[in-house]
Every structure is written in structure tokens, then in C-alpha cells.
Amino acid sequence: MSYREELSARYGWPLKIHSLGHDAYLVDLQLLTGGEVAAIYRFPGGDSVVFDDEIRASLPAEEGENHGTV
């Protein structure tokens, strides 16, 4: 299992999202205060932190509604 696949499995983040008109691919995580983490996705213009609510919004409705914790 690749590092990306481990992140996806551990945190429930999809390997690929479509946001801001572009496909983006999970590449890493960003440590936040309080022991929380956020996903880092690679967009055509570079890497960007994508927060859980943005991830859910980028999923098709049927996935976003029943996705559980991201």
C-alpha cells in the first residue's frame, strides 16, 4: 500500500477530488494545532491544503452525504 493509499484509508480522504474546476490528487497531510490534520492535494498550479468540508463538497452527492468522517 502506498503512502497516499494509507492516508486515504486512515483518514477517509479520497485519492482524487474535483475542486475549483480541476482534478486534484492526495499527496500528503498537514499537521494542525490540537493534533488535527488536513489533507494536501496536488492541483495543476501546485499543492494546497483542502479541509474536510471542501473535500465533502467536491464529492458527488451520494458519496458526500454518506462519507462519514473525512
C-alpha positions in Angstrom: 0.0 0.0 0.0 1.4 3.4 -1.0 1.7 6.3 1.4 -1.2 8.1 -0.4 -3.4 4.9 -0.1 -2.5 4.7 3.7 -3.6 8.4 4.1 -6.8 7.7 2.2 -7.6 4.6 4.3 -6.7 6.2 7.7 -8.5 9.5 7.3 -11.2 8.6 4.8 -9.8 11.1 2.2 -10.4 10.3 -1.4 -7.3 9.8 -3.6 -8.8 12.2 -6.2 -11.2 15.1 -5.9 -12.6 17.7 -8.3 -12.5 21.2 -6.8 -12.2 24.7 -8.2 -12.6 23.3 -11.7 -9.6 21.0 -11.5 -8.9 17.4 -10.6 -6.6 17.2 -7.6 -4.7 14.2 -6.1 -4.0 13.4 -2.5 -0.3 13.8 -1.8 0.3 14.4 1.9 -1.1 15.7 5.2 -0.6 19.0 7.1 -0.4 18.9 10.9 -2.7 21.4 12.5 -2.9 22.7 16.1 -4.7 20.4 18.6 -3.4 17.3 16.9 -5.7 17.6 14.0 -4.7 17.1 10.4 -5.8 18.3 6.9 -5.3 16.8 3.5 -2.9 18.2 1.0 -3.9 17.8 -2.6 -1.9 18.5 -5.8 -3.7 20.8 -8.2 -2.3 21.9 -11.6 -0.9 25.1 -10.1 0.6 23.4 -7.0 -0.1 21.8 -3.7 -2.9 23.1 -1.5 -4.4 22.2 1.9 -8.0 21.1 1.4 -10.2 21.0 4.5 -12.8 18.3 5.2 -15.8 20.5 4.3 -14.2 21.3 0.9 -13.5 17.6 0.3 -17.1 16.7 1.1 -18.3 19.5 -1.3 -16.1 18.1 -4.1 -17.7 14.6 -3.9 -20.8 13.5 -5.8 -23.9 14.0 -3.6 -24.3 10.3 -2.9 -20.7 10.0 -1.6 -20.6 13.3 0.3 -23.8 12.5 2.2 -22.7 9.1 3.4 -19.0 9.7 3.6 -18.7 9.6 7.4 -15.6 11.3 8.9 -13.2 12.7 6.5 
